């Protein structure tokens, strides 16, 4: 099975949307300030977007936990 870089990018985007919404909600809950939740979410959106992409690409180079058909 070959996985393209485009697939990794699209998975990265969809996961970051979910993760960022969660972080915004948690930031709002912890601080009581919805604007602070938004700021925290905006910052982590960019850093985790990049980190996840490289994490995904590194895992694709590993055969750990896979089986041949």
CHARMM-style PDB file with segment names, atoms N, HN, CA, C and O in Angstrom:
ATOM      1  N   UNK     1       0.846  -1.173   0.000  1.00  0.00      PROA
ATOM      2  CA  UNK     1       0.000   0.000   0.000  1.00  0.00      PROA
ATOM      3  C   UNK     1       0.893   1.237   0.000  1.00  0.00      PROA
ATOM      4  O   UNK     1       1.767   1.383   0.854  1.00  0.00      PROA
ATOM      5  N   UNK     2       0.670   2.106  -0.944  1.00  0.00      PROA
ATOM      6  HN  UNK     2      -0.041   1.988  -1.638  1.00  0.00      PROA
ATOM      7  CA  UNK     2       1.426   3.353  -1.016  1.00  0.00      PROA
ATOM      8  C   UNK     2       0.532   4.481  -0.521  1.00  0.00      PROA
ATOM      9  O   UNK     2      -0.616   4.615  -0.944  1.00  0.00      PROA
ATOM     10  N   UNK     3       1.071   5.275   0.367  1.00  0.00      PROA
ATOM     11  HN  UNK     3       2.004   5.166   0.710  1.00  0.00      PROA
ATOM     12  CA  UNK     3       0.337   6.417   0.904  1.00  0.00      PROA
ATOM     13  C   UNK     3       1.003   7.684   0.390  1.00  0.00      PROA
ATOM     14  O   UNK     3       2.210   7.870   0.544  1.00  0.00      PROA
ATOM     15  N   UNK     4       0.204   8.552  -0.223  1.00  0.00      PROA
ATOM     16  HN  UNK     4      -0.777   8.400  -0.348  1.00  0.00      PROA
ATOM     17  CA  UNK     4       0.760   9.767  -0.811  1.00  0.00      PROA
ATOM     18  C   UNK     4       0.931  10.871   0.229  1.00  0.00      PROA
ATOM     19  O   UNK     4       0.342  10.835   1.310  1.00  0.00      PROA
ATOM     20  N   UNK     5       1.747  11.840  -0.129  1.00  0.00      PROA
ATOM     21  HN  UNK     5       2.226  11.869  -1.007  1.00  0.00      PROA
ATOM     22  CA  UNK     5       1.933  13.001   0.734  1.00  0.00      PROA
ATOM     23  C   UNK     5       0.634  13.799   0.849  1.00  0.00      PROA
ATOM     24  O   UNK     5       0.353  14.374   1.901  1.00  0.00      PROA
ATOM     25  N   UNK     6      -0.161  13.837  -0.225  1.00  0.00      PROA
ATOM     26  HN  UNK     6       0.066  13.370  -1.079  1.00  0.00      PROA
ATOM     27  CA  UNK     6      -1.440  14.552  -0.189  1.00  0.00      PROA
ATOM     28  C   UNK     6      -2.362  13.952   0.869  1.00  0.00      PROA
ATOM     29  O   UNK     6      -3.041  14.684   1.588  1.00  0.00      PROA
ATOM     30  N   UNK     7      -2.388  12.636   0.965  1.00  0.00      PROA
ATOM     31  HN  UNK     7      -1.836  12.041   0.380  1.00  0.00      PROA
ATOM     32  CA  UNK     7      -3.210  11.990   1.988  1.00  0.00      PROA
ATOM     33  C   UNK     7      -2.753  12.411   3.381  1.00  0.00      PROA
ATOM     34  O   UNK     7      -3.576  12.696   4.251  1.00  0.00      PROA
ATOM     35  N   UNK     8      -1.443  12.447   3.586  1.00  0.00      PROA
ATOM     36  HN  UNK     8      -0.775  12.215   2.879  1.00  0.00      PROA
ATOM     37  CA  UNK     8      -0.912  12.871   4.883  1.00  0.00      PROA
ATOM     38  C   UNK     8      -1.285  14.316   5.183  1.00  0.00      PROA
ATOM     39  O   UNK     8      -1.619  14.651   6.320  1.00  0.00      PROA
ATOM     40  N   UNK     9      -1.228  15.157   4.184  1.00  0.00      PROA
ATOM     41  HN  UNK     9      -0.956  14.885   3.261  1.00  0.00      PROA
ATOM     42  CA  UNK     9      -1.593  16.560   4.372  1.00  0.00      PROA
ATOM     43  C   UNK     9      -3.076  16.697   4.730  1.00  0.00      PROA
ATOM     44  O   UNK     9      -3.421  17.442   5.647  1.00  0.00      PROA
ATOM     45  N   UNK    10      -3.946  15.991   4.020  1.00  0.00      PROA
ATOM     46  HN  UNK    10      -3.666  15.387   3.275  1.00  0.00      PROA
ATOM     47  CA  UNK    10      -5.377  16.072   4.300  1.00  0.00      PROA
ATOM     48  C   UNK    10      -5.725  15.503   5.673  1.00  0.00      PROA
ATOM     49  O   UNK    10      -6.590  16.040   6.365  1.00  0.00      PROA
ATOM     50  N   UNK    11      -5.063  14.431   6.068  1.00  0.00      PROA
ATOM     51  HN  UNK    11      -4.360  13.995   5.506  1.00  0.00      PROA
ATOM     52  CA  UNK    11      -5.260  13.890   7.414  1.00  0.00      PROA
ATOM     53  C   UNK    11      -4.775  14.884   8.456  1.00  0.00      PROA
ATOM     54  O   UNK    11      -5.397  15.042   9.507  1.00  0.00      PROA
ATOM     55  N   UNK    12      -3.682  15.545   8.172  1.00  0.00      PROA
ATOM     56  HN  UNK    12      -3.177  15.417   7.319  1.00  0.00      PROA
ATOM     57  CA  UNK    12      -3.152  16.548   9.082  1.00  0.00      PROA
ATOM     58  C   UNK    12      -4.154  17.682   9.287  1.00  0.00      PROA
ATOM     59  O   UNK    12      -4.404  18.100  10.417  1.00  0.00      PROA
ATOM     60  N   UNK    13      -4.716  18.169   8.205  1.00  0.00      PROA
ATOM     61  HN  UNK    13      -4.513  17.830   7.287  1.00  0.00      PROA
ATOM     62  CA  UNK    13      -5.676  19.274   8.278  1.00  0.00      PROA
ATOM     63  C   UNK    13      -6.918  18.868   9.068  1.00  0.00      PROA
ATOM     64  O   UNK    13      -7.348  19.599   9.961  1.00  0.00      PROA
ATOM     65  N   UNK    14      -7.492  17.723   8.752  1.00  0.00      PROA
ATOM     66  HN  UNK    14      -7.143  17.130   8.027  1.00  0.00      PROA
ATOM     67  CA  UNK    14      -8.721  17.308   9.429  1.00  0.00      PROA
ATOM     68  C   UNK    14      -8.479  17.067  10.920  1.00  0.00      PROA
ATOM     69  O   UNK    14      -9.311  17.434  11.750  1.00  0.00      PROA
ATOM     70  N   UNK    15      -7.360  16.461  11.258  1.00  0.00      PROA
ATOM     71  HN  UNK    15      -6.684  16.162  10.584  1.00  0.00      PROA
ATOM     72  CA  UNK    15      -7.061  16.217  12.667  1.00  0.00      PROA
ATOM     73  C   UNK    15      -6.785  17.519  13.411  1.00  0.00      PROA
ATOM     74  O   UNK    15      -7.181  17.671  14.566  1.00  0.00      PROA
ATOM     75  N   UNK    16      -6.109  18.455  12.754  1.00  0.00      PROA
ATOM     76  HN  UNK    16      -5.787  18.331  11.815  1.00  0.00      PROA
ATOM     77  CA  UNK    16      -5.818  19.730  13.415  1.00  0.00      PROA
ATOM     78  C   UNK    16      -7.089  20.522  13.690  1.00  0.00      PROA
ATOM     79  O   UNK    16      -7.178  21.208  14.709  1.00  0.00      PROA
ATOM     80  N   UNK    17      -8.064  20.441  12.808  1.00  0.00      PROA
ATOM     81  HN  UNK    17      -7.992  19.884  11.980  1.00  0.00      PROA
ATOM     82  CA  UNK    17      -9.335  21.127  13.064  1.00  0.00      PROA
ATOM     83  C   UNK    17      -9.963  20.586  14.348  1.00  0.00      PROA
ATOM     84  O   UNK    17     -10.393  21.357  15.206  1.00  0.00      PROA
ATOM     85  N   UNK    18     -10.013  19.281  14.473  1.00  0.00      PROA
ATOM     86  HN  UNK    18      -9.664  18.655  13.776  1.00  0.00      PROA
ATOM     87  CA  UNK    18     -10.577  18.664  15.673  1.00  0.00      PROA
ATOM     88  C   UNK    18      -9.750  19.032  16.906  1.00  0.00      PROA
ATOM     89  O   UNK    18     -10.300  19.438  17.929  1.00  0.00      PROA
ATOM     90  N   UNK    19      -8.448  18.890  16.805  1.00  0.00      PROA
ATOM     91  HN  UNK    19      -8.001  18.560  15.973  1.00  0.00      PROA
ATOM     92  CA  UNK    19      -7.567  19.177  17.934  1.00  0.00      PROA
ATOM     93  C   UNK    19      -7.607  20.637  18.358  1.00  0.00      PROA
ATOM     94  O   UNK    19      -7.575  20.939  19.551  1.00  0.00      PROA
ATOM     95  N   UNK    20      -7.675  21.541  17.392  1.00  0.00      PROA
ATOM     96  HN  UNK    20      -7.701  21.295  16.423  1.00  0.00      PROA
ATOM     97  CA  UNK    20      -7.697  22.967  17.714  1.00  0.00      PROA
ATOM     98  C   UNK    20      -9.012  23.363  18.375  1.00  0.00      PROA
ATOM     99  O   UNK    20      -9.015  24.152  19.320  1.00  0.00      PROA
ATOM    100  N   UNK    21     -10.117  22.831  17.896  1.00  0.00      PROA
ATOM    101  HN  UNK    21     -10.115  22.191  17.129  1.00  0.00      PROA
ATOM    102  CA  UNK    21     -11.401  23.113  18.545  1.00  0.00      PROA
ATOM    103  C   UNK    21     -11.392  22.631  19.991  1.00  0.00      PROA
ATOM    104  O   UNK    21     -11.922  23.300  20.878  1.00  0.00      PROA
ATOM    105  N   UNK    22     -10.795  21.482  20.223  1.00  0.00      PROA
ATOM    106  HN  UNK    22     -10.364  20.938  19.503  1.00  0.00      PROA
ATOM    107  CA  UNK    22     -10.675  20.953  21.575  1.00  0.00      PROA
ATOM    108  C   UNK    22      -9.810  21.880  22.441  1.00  0.00      PROA
ATOM    109  O   UNK    22     -10.174  22.192  23.574  1.00  0.00      PROA
ATOM    110  N   UNK    23      -8.681  22.309  21.908  1.00  0.00      PROA
ATOM    111  HN  UNK    23      -8.386  22.055  20.986  1.00  0.00      PROA
ATOM    112  CA  UNK    23      -7.788  23.193  22.659  1.00  0.00      PROA
ATOM    113  C   UNK    23      -8.458  24.528  22.972  1.00  0.00      PROA
ATOM    114  O   UNK    23      -8.305  25.057  24.073  1.00  0.00      PROA
ATOM    115  N   UNK    24      -9.199  25.073  22.010  1.00  0.00      PROA
ATOM    116  HN  UNK    24      -9.324  24.643  21.116  1.00  0.00      PROA
ATOM    117  CA  UNK    24      -9.920  26.325  22.247  1.00  0.00      PROA
ATOM    118  C   UNK    24     -10.940  26.167  23.371  1.00  0.00      PROA
ATOM    119  O   UNK    24     -11.049  27.022  24.250  1.00  0.00      PROA
ATOM    120  N   UNK    25     -11.680  25.072  23.330  1.00  0.00      PROA
ATOM    121  HN  UNK    25     -11.592  24.378  22.616  1.00  0.00      PROA
ATOM    122  CA  UNK    25     -12.686  24.824  24.368  1.00  0.00      PROA
ATOM    123  C   UNK    25     -12.022  24.657  25.735  1.00  0.00      PROA
ATOM    124  O   UNK    25     -12.504  25.191  26.734  1.00  0.00      PROA
ATOM    125  N   UNK    26     -10.922  23.917  25.773  1.00  0.00      PROA
ATOM    126  HN  UNK    26     -10.531  23.482  24.962  1.00  0.00      PROA
ATOM    127  CA  UNK    26     -10.210  23.744  27.044  1.00  0.00      PROA
ATOM    128  C   UNK    26      -9.619  25.060  27.547  1.00  0.00      PROA
ATOM    129  O   UNK    26      -9.678  25.351  28.742  1.00  0.00      PROA
ATOM    130  N   UNK    27      -9.053  25.852  26.645  1.00  0.00      PROA
ATOM    131  HN  UNK    27      -9.005  25.616  25.675  1.00  0.00      PROA
ATOM    132  CA  UNK    27      -8.515  27.154  27.027  1.00  0.00      PROA
ATOM    133  C   UNK    27      -9.593  28.058  27.595  1.00  0.00      PROA
ATOM    134  O   UNK    27      -9.357  28.763  28.576  1.00  0.00      PROA
ATOM    135  N   UNK    28     -10.768  28.047  26.994  1.00  0.00      PROA
ATOM    136  HN  UNK    28     -10.960  27.475  26.196  1.00  0.00      PROA
ATOM    137  CA  UNK    28     -11.905  28.826  27.477  1.00  0.00      PROA
ATOM    138  C   UNK    28     -12.340  28.316  28.847  1.00  0.00      PROA
ATOM    139  O   UNK    28     -12.587  29.105  29.759  1.00  0.00      PROA
ATOM    140  N   UNK    29     -12.433  26.998  28.987  1.00  0.00      PROA
ATOM    141  HN  UNK    29     -12.233  26.357  28.246  1.00  0.00      PROA
ATOM    142  CA  UNK    29     -12.856  26.386  30.250  1.00  0.00      PROA
ATOM    143  C   UNK    29     -11.886  26.709  31.390  1.00  0.00      PROA
ATOM    144  O   UNK    29     -12.308  27.056  32.494  1.00  0.00      PROA
ATOM    145  N   UNK    30     -10.592  26.594  31.117  1.00  0.00      PROA
ATOM    146  HN  UNK    30     -10.249  26.313  30.221  1.00  0.00      PROA
ATOM    147  CA  UNK    30      -9.584  26.804  32.161  1.00  0.00      PROA
ATOM    148  C   UNK    30      -9.481  28.281  32.547  1.00  0.00      PROA
ATOM    149  O   UNK    30      -9.377  28.610  33.729  1.00  0.00      PROA
ATOM    150  N   UNK    31      -9.509  29.166  31.550  1.00  0.00      PROA
ATOM    151  HN  UNK    31      -9.593  28.899  30.590  1.00  0.00      PROA
ATOM    152  CA  UNK    31      -9.323  30.588  31.843  1.00  0.00      PROA
ATOM    153  C   UNK    31     -10.633  31.330  32.089  1.00  0.00      PROA
ATOM    154  O   UNK    31     -10.639  32.394  32.708  1.00  0.00      PROA
ATOM    155  N   UNK    32     -11.736  30.774  31.608  1.00  0.00      PROA
ATOM    156  HN  UNK    32     -11.730  29.909  31.105  1.00  0.00      PROA
ATOM    157  CA  UNK    32     -13.010  31.473  31.707  1.00  0.00      PROA
ATOM    158  C   UNK    32     -13.151  32.579  30.681  1.00  0.00      PROA
ATOM    159  O   UNK    32     -14.103  33.358  30.728  1.00  0.00      PROA
ATOM    160  N   UNK    33     -12.207  32.652  29.755  1.00  0.00      PROA
ATOM    161  HN  UNK    33     -11.434  32.019  29.717  1.00  0.00      PROA
ATOM    162  CA  UNK    33     -12.172  33.727  28.768  1.00  0.00      PROA
ATOM    163  C   UNK    33     -12.164  33.113  27.367  1.00  0.00      PROA
ATOM    164  O   UNK    33     -11.177  32.490  26.974  1.00  0.00      PROA
ATOM    165  N   UNK    34     -13.260  33.283  26.603  1.00  0.00      PROA
ATOM    166  HN  UNK    34     -14.061  33.789  26.922  1.00  0.00      PROA
ATOM    167  CA  UNK    34     -13.295  32.674  25.263  1.00  0.00      PROA
ATOM    168  C   UNK    34     -12.229  33.231  24.322  1.00  0.00      PROA
ATOM    169  O   UNK    34     -11.740  32.508  23.454  1.00  0.00      PROA
ATOM    170  N   UNK    35     -11.861  34.494  24.477  1.00  0.00      PROA
ATOM    171  HN  UNK    35     -12.258  35.082  25.182  1.00  0.00      PROA
ATOM    172  CA  UNK    35     -10.824  35.076  23.628  1.00  0.00      PROA
ATOM    173  C   UNK    35      -9.472  34.423  23.906  1.00  0.00      PROA
ATOM    174  O   UNK    35      -8.691  34.188  22.984  1.00  0.00      PROA
ATOM    175  N   UNK    36      -9.201  34.135  25.162  1.00  0.00      PROA
ATOM    176  HN  UNK    36      -9.836  34.326  25.910  1.00  0.00      PROA
ATOM    177  CA  UNK    36      -7.947  33.454  25.501  1.00  0.00      PROA
ATOM    178  C   UNK    36      -7.936  32.052  24.894  1.00  0.00      PROA
ATOM    179  O   UNK    36      -6.906  31.611  24.384  1.00  0.00      PROA
ATOM    180  N   UNK    37      -9.060  31.350  24.943  1.00  0.00      PROA
ATOM    181  HN  UNK    37      -9.897  31.708  25.357  1.00  0.00      PROA
ATOM    182  CA  UNK    37      -9.149  30.039  24.304  1.00  0.00      PROA
ATOM    183  C   UNK    37      -8.864  30.119  22.819  1.00  0.00      PROA
ATOM    184  O   UNK    37      -8.185  29.256  22.263  1.00  0.00      PROA
ATOM    185  N   UNK    38      -9.382  31.153  22.176  1.00  0.00      PROA
ATOM    186  HN  UNK    38      -9.934  31.854  22.628  1.00  0.00      PROA
ATOM    187  CA  UNK    38      -9.143  31.363  20.747  1.00  0.00      PROA
ATOM    188  C   UNK    38      -7.665  31.618  20.466  1.00  0.00      PROA
ATOM    189  O   UNK    38      -7.111  31.075  19.510  1.00  0.00      PROA
ATOM    190  N   UNK    39      -7.033  32.431  21.286  1.00  0.00      PROA
ATOM    191  HN  UNK    39      -7.483  32.871  22.062  1.00  0.00      PROA
ATOM    192  CA  UNK    39      -5.604  32.729  21.096  1.00  0.00      PROA
ATOM    193  C   UNK    39      -4.745  31.481  21.282  1.00  0.00      PROA
ATOM    194  O   UNK    39      -3.836  31.217  20.494  1.00  0.00      PROA
ATOM    195  N   UNK    40      -5.040  30.724  22.325  1.00  0.00      PROA
ATOM    196  HN  UNK    40      -5.777  30.938  22.965  1.00  0.00      PROA
ATOM    197  CA  UNK    40      -4.281  29.491  22.575  1.00  0.00      PROA
ATOM    198  C   UNK    40      -4.459  28.531  21.397  1.00  0.00      PROA
ATOM    199  O   UNK    40      -3.487  27.948  20.917  1.00  0.00      PROA
ATOM    200  N   UNK    41      -5.699  28.369  20.935  1.00  0.00      PROA
ATOM    201  HN  UNK    41      -6.489  28.842  21.325  1.00  0.00      PROA
ATOM    202  CA  UNK    41      -5.980  27.487  19.811  1.00  0.00      PROA
ATOM    203  C   UNK    41      -5.273  27.918  18.539  1.00  0.00      PROA
ATOM    204  O   UNK    41      -4.783  27.081  17.781  1.00  0.00      PROA
ATOM    205  N   UNK    42      -5.220  29.228  18.302  1.00  0.00      PROA
ATOM    206  HN  UNK    42      -5.618  29.908  18.918  1.00  0.00      PROA
ATOM    207  CA  UNK    42      -4.570  29.736  17.095  1.00  0.00      PROA
ATOM    208  C   UNK    42      -3.068  29.446  17.115  1.00  0.00      PROA
ATOM    209  O   UNK    42      -2.488  29.086  16.090  1.00  0.00      PROA
ATOM    210  N   UNK    43      -2.447  29.601  18.273  1.00  0.00      PROA
ATOM    211  HN  UNK    43      -2.918  29.894  19.105  1.00  0.00      PROA
ATOM    212  CA  UNK    43      -1.015  29.326  18.371  1.00  0.00      PROA
ATOM    213  C   UNK    43      -0.699  27.850  18.156  1.00  0.00      PROA
ATOM    214  O   UNK    43       0.214  27.505  17.406  1.00  0.00      PROA
ATOM    215  N   UNK    44      -1.453  26.993  18.813  1.00  0.00      PROA
ATOM    216  HN  UNK    44      -2.194  27.274  19.422  1.00  0.00      PROA
ATOM    217  CA  UNK    44      -1.147  25.570  18.703  1.00  0.00      PROA
ATOM    218  C   UNK    44      -1.524  25.003  17.343  1.00  0.00      PROA
ATOM    219  O   UNK    44      -0.998  23.964  16.942  1.00  0.00      PROA
ATOM    220  N   UNK    45      -2.411  25.655  16.640  1.00  0.00      PROA
ATOM    221  HN  UNK    45      -2.838  26.499  16.966  1.00  0.00      PROA
ATOM    222  CA  UNK    45      -2.791  25.196  15.300  1.00  0.00      PROA
ATOM    223  C   UNK    45      -1.565  25.085  14.403  1.00  0.00      PROA
ATOM    224  O   UNK    45      -1.374  24.065  13.740  1.00  0.00      PROA
ATOM    225  N   UNK    46      -0.752  26.099  14.374  1.00  0.00      PROA
ATOM    226  HN  UNK    46      -0.907  26.927  14.913  1.00  0.00      PROA
ATOM    227  CA  UNK    46       0.405  26.110  13.480  1.00  0.00      PROA
ATOM    228  C   UNK    46       1.509  25.153  13.927  1.00  0.00      PROA
ATOM    229  O   UNK    46       2.078  24.429  13.110  1.00  0.00      PROA
ATOM    230  N   UNK    47       1.806  25.153  15.218  1.00  0.00      PROA
ATOM    231  HN  UNK    47       1.343  25.742  15.882  1.00  0.00      PROA
ATOM    232  CA  UNK    47       2.895  24.295  15.672  1.00  0.00      PROA
ATOM    233  C   UNK    47       2.548  22.823  15.534  1.00  0.00      PROA
ATOM    234  O   UNK    47       3.381  22.032  15.092  1.00  0.00      PROA
ATOM    235  N   UNK    48       1.347  22.448  15.901  1.00  0.00      PROA
ATOM    236  HN  UNK    48       0.670  23.090  16.260  1.00  0.00      PROA
ATOM    237  CA  UNK    48       0.977  21.032  15.846  1.00  0.00      PROA
ATOM    238  C   UNK    48       0.702  20.558  14.426  1.00  0.00      PROA
ATOM    239  O   UNK    48       0.828  19.367  14.139  1.00  0.00      PROA
ATOM    240  N   UNK    49       0.335  21.452  13.551  1.00  0.00      PROA
ATOM    241  HN  UNK    49       0.232  22.419  13.783  1.00  0.00      PROA
ATOM    242  CA  UNK    49       0.148  21.111  12.143  1.00  0.00      PROA
ATOM    243  C   UNK    49       1.459  20.567  11.583  1.00  0.00      PROA
ATOM    244  O   UNK    49       1.485  19.503  10.965  1.00  0.00      PROA
ATOM    245  N   UNK    50       2.521  21.291  11.798  1.00  0.00      PROA
ATOM    246  HN  UNK    50       2.499  22.156  12.299  1.00  0.00      PROA
ATOM    247  CA  UNK    50       3.836  20.895  11.295  1.00  0.00      PROA
ATOM    248  C   UNK    50       4.339  19.636  11.998  1.00  0.00      PROA
ATOM    249  O   UNK    50       4.836  18.717  11.347  1.00  0.00      PROA
ATOM    250  N   UNK    51       4.213  19.593  13.313  1.00  0.00      PROA
ATOM    251  HN  UNK    51       3.809  20.340  13.842  1.00  0.00      PROA
ATOM    252  CA  UNK    51       4.677  18.432  14.067  1.00  0.00      PROA
ATOM    253  C   UNK    51       3.959  17.151  13.630  1.00  0.00      PROA
ATOM    254  O   UNK    51       4.597  16.109  13.475  1.00  0.00      PROA
ATOM    255  N   UNK    52       2.650  17.220  13.432  1.00  0.00      PROA
ATOM    256  HN  UNK    52       2.132  18.066  13.558  1.00  0.00      PROA
ATOM    257  CA  UNK    52       1.903  16.025  13.039  1.00  0.00      PROA
ATOM    258  C   UNK    52       2.330  15.533  11.661  1.00  0.00      PROA
ATOM    259  O   UNK    52       2.498  14.330  11.460  1.00  0.00      PROA
ATOM    260  N   UNK    53       2.504  16.436  10.724  1.00  0.00      PROA
ATOM    261  HN  UNK    53       2.367  17.413  10.887  1.00  0.00      PROA
ATOM    262  CA  UNK    53       2.890  16.042   9.370  1.00  0.00      PROA
ATOM    263  C   UNK    53       4.193  15.238   9.400  1.00  0.00      PROA
ATOM    264  O   UNK    53       4.273  14.163   8.805  1.00  0.00      PROA
ATOM    265  N   UNK    54       5.201  15.751  10.083  1.00  0.00      PROA
ATOM    266  HN  UNK    54       5.137  16.624  10.566  1.00  0.00      PROA
ATOM    267  CA  UNK    54       6.475  15.041  10.136  1.00  0.00      PROA
ATOM    268  C   UNK    54       6.355  13.744  10.939  1.00  0.00      PROA
ATOM    269  O   UNK    54       7.002  12.750  10.608  1.00  0.00      PROA
ATOM    270  N   UNK    55       5.551  13.747  11.969  1.00  0.00      PROA
ATOM    271  HN  UNK    55       5.025  14.554  12.238  1.00  0.00      PROA
ATOM    272  CA  UNK    55       5.298  12.529  12.747  1.00  0.00      PROA
ATOM    273  C   UNK    55       4.681  11.447  11.848  1.00  0.00      PROA
ATOM    274  O   UNK    55       5.102  10.291  11.876  1.00  0.00      PROA
ATOM    275  N   UNK    56       3.693  11.836  11.062  1.00  0.00      PROA
ATOM    276  HN  UNK    56       3.351  12.776  11.039  1.00  0.00      PROA
ATOM    277  CA  UNK    56       3.034  10.901  10.142  1.00  0.00      PROA
ATOM    278  C   UNK    56       4.023  10.347   9.109  1.00  0.00      PROA
ATOM    279  O   UNK    56       4.039   9.145   8.846  1.00  0.00      PROA
ATOM    280  N   UNK    57       4.836  11.216   8.533  1.00  0.00      PROA
ATOM    281  HN  UNK    57       4.823  12.193   8.747  1.00  0.00      PROA
ATOM    282  CA  UNK    57       5.786  10.779   7.511  1.00  0.00      PROA
ATOM    283  C   UNK    57       6.844   9.841   8.101  1.00  0.00      PROA
ATOM    284  O   UNK    57       7.268   8.894   7.439  1.00  0.00      PROA
ATOM    285  N   UNK    58       7.265  10.095   9.322  1.00  0.00      PROA
ATOM    286  HN  UNK    58       6.921  10.864   9.860  1.00  0.00      PROA
ATOM    287  CA  UNK    58       8.224   9.196   9.966  1.00  0.00      PROA
ATOM    288  C   UNK    58       7.606   7.819  10.206  1.00  0.00      PROA
ATOM    289  O   UNK    58       8.258   6.802   9.968  1.00  0.00      PROA
ATOM    290  N   UNK    59       6.374   7.775  10.669  1.00  0.00      PROA
ATOM    291  HN  UNK    59       5.844   8.600  10.862  1.00  0.00      PROA
ATOM    292  CA  UNK    59       5.712   6.488  10.897  1.00  0.00      PROA
ATOM    293  C   UNK    59       5.540   5.710   9.601  1.00  0.00      PROA
ATOM    294  O   UNK    59       5.610   4.481   9.602  1.00  0.00      PROA
ATOM    295  N   UNK    60       5.318   6.407   8.504  1.00  0.00      PROA
ATOM    296  HN  UNK    60       5.262   7.406   8.503  1.00  0.00      PROA
ATOM    297  CA  UNK    60       5.156   5.715   7.221  1.00  0.00      PROA
ATOM    298  C   UNK    60       6.444   5.022   6.785  1.00  0.00      PROA
ATOM    299  O   UNK    60       6.403   4.108   5.961  1.00  0.00      PROA
ATOM    300  N   UNK    61       7.562   5.435   7.315  1.00  0.00      PROA
ATOM    301  HN  UNK    61       7.596   6.177   7.985  1.00  0.00      PROA
ATOM    302  CA  UNK    61       8.829   4.804   6.964  1.00  0.00      PROA
ATOM    303  C   UNK    61       9.097   3.563   7.811  1.00  0.00      PROA
ATOM    304  O   UNK    61      10.044   2.819   7.555  1.00  0.00      PROA
ATOM    305  N   UNK    62       8.269   3.351   8.806  1.00  0.00      PROA
ATOM    306  HN  UNK    62       7.500   3.955   9.014  1.00  0.00      PROA
ATOM    307  CA  UNK    62       8.430   2.203   9.698  1.00  0.00      PROA
ATOM    308  C   UNK    62       7.473   1.088   9.303  1.00  0.00      PROA
ATOM    309  O   UNK    62       6.342   1.352   8.894  1.00  0.00      PROA
ATOM    310  N   UNK    63       7.918  -0.140   9.422  1.00  0.00      PROA
ATOM    311  HN  UNK    63       8.836  -0.354   9.753  1.00  0.00      PROA
ATOM    312  CA  UNK    63       7.057  -1.297   9.170  1.00  0.00      PROA
ATOM    313  C   UNK    63       6.441  -1.836  10.461  1.00  0.00      PROA
ATOM    314  O   UNK    63       5.721  -2.834  10.437  1.00  0.00      PROA
ATOM    315  N   UNK    64       6.720  -1.185  11.570  1.00  0.00      PROA
ATOM    316  HN  UNK    64       7.305  -0.374  11.589  1.00  0.00      PROA
ATOM    317  CA  UNK    64       6.242  -1.651  12.866  1.00  0.00      PROA
ATOM    318  C   UNK    64       4.714  -1.765  12.870  1.00  0.00      PROA
ATOM    319  O   UNK    64       4.014  -0.820  12.509  1.00  0.00      PROA
ATOM    320  N   UNK    65       4.214  -2.913  13.275  1.00  0.00      PROA
ATOM    321  HN  UNK    65       4.783  -3.681  13.569  1.00  0.00      PROA
ATOM    322  CA  UNK    65       2.780  -3.121  13.391  1.00  0.00      PROA
ATOM    323  C   UNK    65       2.045  -3.347  12.080  1.00  0.00      PROA
ATOM    324  O   UNK    65       0.818  -3.257  12.038  1.00  0.00      PROA
ATOM    325  N   UNK    66       2.777  -3.640  11.005  1.00  0.00      PROA
ATOM    326  HN  UNK    66       3.774  -3.714  11.039  1.00  0.00      PROA
ATOM    327  CA  UNK    66       2.137  -3.909   9.718  1.00  0.00      PROA
ATOM    328  C   UNK    66       2.357  -5.372   9.328  1.00  0.00      PROA
ATOM    329  O   UNK    66       3.275  -6.034   9.813  1.00  0.00      PROA
ATOM    330  N   UNK    67       1.492  -5.850   8.441  1.00  0.00      PROA
ATOM    331  HN  UNK    67       0.746  -5.312   8.047  1.00  0.00      PROA
ATOM    332  CA  UNK    67       1.608  -7.201   7.923  1.00  0.00      PROA
ATOM    333  C   UNK    67       1.552  -7.148   6.404  1.00  0.00      PROA
ATOM    334  O   UNK    67       0.863  -6.312   5.820  1.00  0.00      PROA
ATOM    335  N   UNK    68       2.291  -8.055   5.776  1.00  0.00      PROA
ATOM    336  HN  UNK    68       2.851  -8.734   6.250  1.00  0.00      PROA
ATOM    337  CA  UNK    68       2.208  -8.179   4.318  1.00  0.00      PROA
ATOM    338  C   UNK    68       0.930  -8.917   3.976  1.00  0.00      PROA
ATOM    339  O   UNK    68       0.496  -9.803   4.711  1.00  0.00      PROA
ATOM    340  N   UNK    69       0.325  -8.544   2.846  1.00  0.00      PROA
ATOM    341  HN  UNK    69       0.677  -7.824   2.248  1.00  0.00      PROA
ATOM    342  CA  UNK    69      -0.918  -9.200   2.387  1.00  0.00      PROA
ATOM    343  C   UNK    69      -0.691 -10.636   2.032  1.00  0.00      PROA
ATOM    344  OT1 UNK    69      -1.626 -11.328   1.630  1.00  0.00      PROA
TER     345      UNK     69
END
